[in-house]
Each structure stands twice: as structure tokens, then as C-alpha cells.
Amino acid sequence: MTGGKDRMKIKMQVGTRATVADFRNTYKARYLLLHGWRIDSVVKPMVAGLTNRVDLISVPTKYGQLVVKNEDMLTYVGNNVWDVRRDK
């Protein structure tokens, strides 16, 4: 295969459903960003000299951008919009 035109494209299907953690383990961050995800990294100090990087993830919903946790269940509803379900 030569050039970018022959590359196989992965298409996010409407109705694709998984947890945030599963999406992150399956797709590259760059691909998720193309589908509306926002991933912001924050460096958090722990103890003297040690830090921890924390990723803050949000997705667009029909109500606006919503911060999600790894356990949240996401469903892709199309046009870079996601449905978010949380266990109570």
C-alpha cells in the first residue's frame, strides 16, 4: 500500500457502547479526540519529590461537555455526541 488513500479507516459506529476505560484501551487518544473527547492531563504532587499524572476526560453530550470517570458507560450517538450512564 502506498500513500494515505489506501489506508483502512476505522469508523465509530452509532450505538458503540463501552466504559471509558474500555474505549481508552481500545482506541488511540488521537482517534477519540476526533470524536469529541477532551483529555487534559494534570500533574498532581503526591509526596516530596514525587508526582502523579491524572487525565481528566470529558465528552460532548446533548446537554454540553461532561466530565467522565473510567467506570462510566458511554454510547456513541453520532456527530461526536455521546450518551453517559453512571451506576448509582
One Martini backbone bead per residue (centre of mass of N, CA, C, O) as a GRO file, in nm:
protein
   88
    1MET     BB    1   0.097   0.036   0.021
    2THR     BB    2   0.025   0.369  -0.085
    3GLY     BB    3  -0.038   0.603   0.085
    4GLY     BB    4  -0.338   0.729   0.244
    5LYS     BB    5  -0.581   0.610   0.065
    6ASP     BB    6  -0.534   0.285   0.144
    7ARG     BB    7  -0.627   0.315   0.415
    8MET     BB    8  -0.776   0.197   0.686
    9LYS     BB    9  -1.081   0.289   0.830
   10ILE     BB   10  -1.213   0.375   1.132
   11LYS     BB   11  -1.551   0.349   1.242
   12MET     BB   12  -1.776   0.503   1.436
   13GLN     BB   13  -2.046   0.354   1.562
   14VAL     BB   14  -2.355   0.372   1.617
   15GLY     BB   15  -2.387   0.229   1.949
   16THR     BB   16  -2.130   0.233   2.076
   17ARG     BB   17  -2.037   0.041   2.377
   18ALA     BB   18  -1.863   0.158   2.679
   19THR     BB   19  -1.625   0.220   2.873
   20VAL     BB   20  -1.385   0.439   2.919
   21ALA     BB   21  -1.158   0.233   2.957
   22ASP     BB   22  -1.217   0.069   2.698
   23PHE     BB   23  -1.175   0.295   2.496
   24ARG     BB   24  -0.878   0.357   2.582
   25ASN     BB   25  -0.779   0.053   2.515
   26THR     BB   26  -0.876   0.056   2.200
   27TYR     BB   27  -0.815   0.359   2.149
   28LYS     BB   28  -0.672   0.627   2.044
   29ALA     BB   29  -0.659   0.943   2.149
   30ARG     BB   30  -0.677   1.078   1.869
   31TYR     BB   31  -0.946   0.942   1.790
   32LEU     BB   32  -1.118   1.048   2.027
   33LEU     BB   33  -1.078   1.350   1.961
   34LEU     BB   34  -1.234   1.327   1.683
   35HIS     BB   35  -1.501   1.239   1.885
   36GLY     BB   36  -1.491   1.484   2.127
   37TRP     BB   37  -1.277   1.440   2.308
   38ARG     BB   38  -1.131   1.540   2.629
   39ILE     BB   39  -0.778   1.560   2.727
   40ASP     BB   40  -0.649   1.633   3.051
   41SER     BB   41  -0.343   1.699   3.208
   42VAL     BB   42  -0.238   1.644   3.551
   43VAL     BB   43  -0.005   1.742   3.793
   44LYS     BB   44   0.031   1.565   4.102
   45PRO     BB   45   0.121   1.597   4.412
   46MET     BB   46   0.231   1.387   4.671
   47VAL     BB   47   0.532   1.381   4.753
   48ALA     BB   48   0.836   1.452   4.798
   49GLY     BB   49   0.929   1.444   4.450
   50LEU     BB   50   0.636   1.337   4.377
   51THR     BB   51   0.427   1.246   4.099
   52ASN     BB   52   0.100   1.260   3.932
   53ARG     BB   53  -0.084   1.165   3.656
   54VAL     BB   54  -0.395   1.317   3.547
   55ASP     BB   55  -0.683   1.236   3.366
   56LEU     BB   56  -0.915   1.449   3.209
   57ILE     BB   57  -1.244   1.358   3.101
   58SER     BB   58  -1.445   1.462   2.817
   59VAL     BB   59  -1.781   1.479   2.677
   60PRO     BB   60  -2.017   1.520   2.443
   61THR     BB   61  -2.347   1.621   2.488
   62LYS     BB   62  -2.669   1.735   2.460
   63TYR     BB   63  -2.587   1.928   2.730
   64GLY     BB   64  -2.275   1.898   2.706
   65GLN     BB   65  -1.997   1.894   2.875
   66LEU     BB   66  -1.863   1.584   3.035
   67VAL     BB   67  -1.736   1.445   3.302
   68VAL     BB   68  -1.548   1.137   3.326
   69LYS     BB   69  -1.522   0.804   3.423
   70ASN     BB   70  -1.403   0.485   3.385
   71GLU     BB   71  -1.701   0.353   3.468
   72ASP     BB   72  -1.843   0.485   3.256
   73MET     BB   73  -2.107   0.470   3.023
   74LEU     BB   74  -2.078   0.470   2.669
   75THR     BB   75  -2.256   0.621   2.385
   76TYR     BB   76  -2.266   0.648   2.047
   77VAL     BB   77  -2.481   0.898   1.861
   78GLY     BB   78  -2.327   1.097   1.695
   79ASN     BB   79  -2.168   1.377   1.601
   80ASN     BB   80  -1.986   1.377   1.867
   81VAL     BB   81  -2.199   1.226   2.054
   82TRP     BB   82  -2.278   1.137   2.397
   83ASP     BB   83  -2.374   0.885   2.622
   84VAL     BB   84  -2.427   0.885   2.983
   85ARG     BB   85  -2.368   0.630   3.234
   86ARG     BB   86  -2.446   0.578   3.584
   87ASP     BB   87  -2.383   0.435   3.868
   88LYS     BB   88  -2.535   0.461   4.191
   0.00000   0.00000   0.00000
